[in-house]
């Protein structure tokens, strides 16, 4: 129980019992209000960030910054030529660019509409066709889909929808697992550089003409896009009067932060993906989290914005403005955090959410012998930025002084500021005197005043030592591909006349035949199955399988009867236990004349 607080209340002429009850009420009210604001439940991640979706009415997805997006199926059919055709809708357009295409979890390259083979020869032979568009205001239907699906016409443009297609062409049965090692379950996802944003710092950017906007990962400009485009706030009346605040916030996001391994990165970047199903206040919060932003509305309805940095207050709240107040000068042990588990979007991890080194107060953990943690998910592209945000969040959650002040009309201006100088004095006693951050504000229309929730500010929050505070990123694992099988080599091939028998020639009549003895080289493996094939005069191949060949670098094979007295072309190959088959060897011509 906060005995110091009880003592202060008793000095004001209240009994100790009533003071104890009052102190507990103050603690509960202040802690609940602040905690709910600092650690809101996470907004559910859009399905488009993790998996393909099949729904007749998929939600609209918006992307700001660079993000990997899975699609919602618009078409999935088989053609009469045994091809499969898929078309997906990914997100709202227009977007700036597609930076990478994935087939399942493999980044691939598309050249002239064909997927290029991976190191293990997956998707080889130009058998997989793929493409996408950027969701222009007037789009063009995907031609390969129109050519294959009669019901899909040139009118299926997908205006303002980022879409893509994938055509998997038919292959021979013995080549299927080479071209499609994961079978028919191939899904295409796109890494997109999202919506263009207005930058008020750029003289060439016209807020009324999106064609003049540019791509950016600046987190403050993403929030500006949200108000201008998604919320359709009138720029002239609700943005422009406070434009200096937006410019200041954008400039702070671009500040170069040194990294312990050398180089720098912008202070606050964003890679926000959200669904139109999410409530606007939660969407706004996702943008703010990326730069520890603060927003409000002034008396004219203009949007106020501050970025995540401590600034000297330009407004002071004193005794002549305060009608009532609550002060809490401690944080309960069970509510004092000493660890924040951070998650962020990582390009080296295929744009998945990963956990770098958590932000921890190791001294407090050592002193108390316990870990009190919370989890924060940031839609930002680097672990260092995520840790900088977590540091600010931990300082805010553990702020030693906090409370509420109810102000008259003279203090109403405080609601327009993130940081104010607050001095609470009563009966000659000073209860608080310092810089505070406004966590929430609510107008009181009866008194023309305002009620503020506040916390004290640690002026050292912005200090950052890269060597000790950058932490380590989540570990990465390099994906390895099975090396393509090397074709075997025929060492020798000769006709065996010791056992002349009957063989069918190419015309179907029975003729005298001989066998061919083949010596070949291949890998030393226990799981090999060998094959030999032969033909005459570039005719069709005749093939035989040898499942009992002894393992080793060399193998001896004997064909069935082949035609007598002619030139016979022979080749060999092998298959492995995982279903792959090597290419055929170079041909060897054998004369079966005696």
Secondary structure as GFF3:
##gff-version 3
##sequence-region A 1 594
A	DSSP	alpha_helix	3	11	.	.	.	ID=ss1
A	DSSP	alpha_helix	16	38	.	.	.	ID=ss2
A	DSSP	three_ten_helix	47	49	.	.	.	ID=ss3
A	DSSP	beta_strand	61	64	.	.	.	ID=ss4
A	DSSP	beta_strand	66	70	.	.	.	ID=ss5
A	DSSP	beta_strand	72	78	.	.	.	ID=ss6
A	DSSP	beta_strand	84	92	.	.	.	ID=ss7
A	DSSP	beta_strand	97	103	.	.	.	ID=ss8
A	DSSP	beta_strand	106	108	.	.	.	ID=ss9
A	DSSP	beta_strand	110	111	.	.	.	ID=ss10
A	DSSP	beta_strand	114	115	.	.	.	ID=ss11
A	DSSP	beta_strand	128	132	.	.	.	ID=ss12
A	DSSP	alpha_helix	143	148	.	.	.	ID=ss13
A	DSSP	beta_strand	161	168	.	.	.	ID=ss14
A	DSSP	three_ten_helix	173	175	.	.	.	ID=ss15
A	DSSP	alpha_helix	176	179	.	.	.	ID=ss16
A	DSSP	beta_strand	188	193	.	.	.	ID=ss17
A	DSSP	three_ten_helix	210	212	.	.	.	ID=ss18
A	DSSP	alpha_helix	219	225	.	.	.	ID=ss19
A	DSSP	pi_helix	226	230	.	.	.	ID=ss20
A	DSSP	pi_helix	235	239	.	.	.	ID=ss21
A	DSSP	three_ten_helix	240	242	.	.	.	ID=ss22
A	DSSP	alpha_helix	243	253	.	.	.	ID=ss23
A	DSSP	beta_strand	256	258	.	.	.	ID=ss24
A	DSSP	beta_strand	264	266	.	.	.	ID=ss25
A	DSSP	beta_strand	272	275	.	.	.	ID=ss26
A	DSSP	alpha_helix	280	290	.	.	.	ID=ss27
A	DSSP	beta_strand	294	297	.	.	.	ID=ss28
A	DSSP	beta_strand	303	306	.	.	.	ID=ss29
A	DSSP	beta_strand	316	317	.	.	.	ID=ss30
A	DSSP	three_ten_helix	319	321	.	.	.	ID=ss31
A	DSSP	beta_strand	322	328	.	.	.	ID=ss32
A	DSSP	three_ten_helix	333	335	.	.	.	ID=ss33
A	DSSP	beta_strand	339	346	.	.	.	ID=ss34
A	DSSP	three_ten_helix	347	349	.	.	.	ID=ss35
A	DSSP	beta_strand	352	354	.	.	.	ID=ss36
A	DSSP	beta_strand	359	360	.	.	.	ID=ss37
A	DSSP	alpha_helix	362	368	.	.	.	ID=ss38
A	DSSP	beta_strand	373	377	.	.	.	ID=ss39
A	DSSP	alpha_helix	383	397	.	.	.	ID=ss40
A	DSSP	beta_strand	402	407	.	.	.	ID=ss41
A	DSSP	three_ten_helix	409	416	.	.	.	ID=ss42
A	DSSP	beta_strand	419	426	.	.	.	ID=ss43
A	DSSP	beta_strand	429	444	.	.	.	ID=ss44
A	DSSP	beta_strand	449	456	.	.	.	ID=ss45
A	DSSP	alpha_helix	466	469	.	.	.	ID=ss46
A	DSSP	beta_strand	489	504	.	.	.	ID=ss47
A	DSSP	beta_strand	510	521	.	.	.	ID=ss48
A	DSSP	beta_strand	529	535	.	.	.	ID=ss49
A	DSSP	beta_strand	542	546	.	.	.	ID=ss50
A	DSSP	beta_strand	554	558	.	.	.	ID=ss51
A	DSSP	beta_strand	562	563	.	.	.	ID=ss52
A	DSSP	beta_strand	567	575	.	.	.	ID=ss53
A	DSSP	beta_strand	588	591	.	.	.	ID=ss54
###
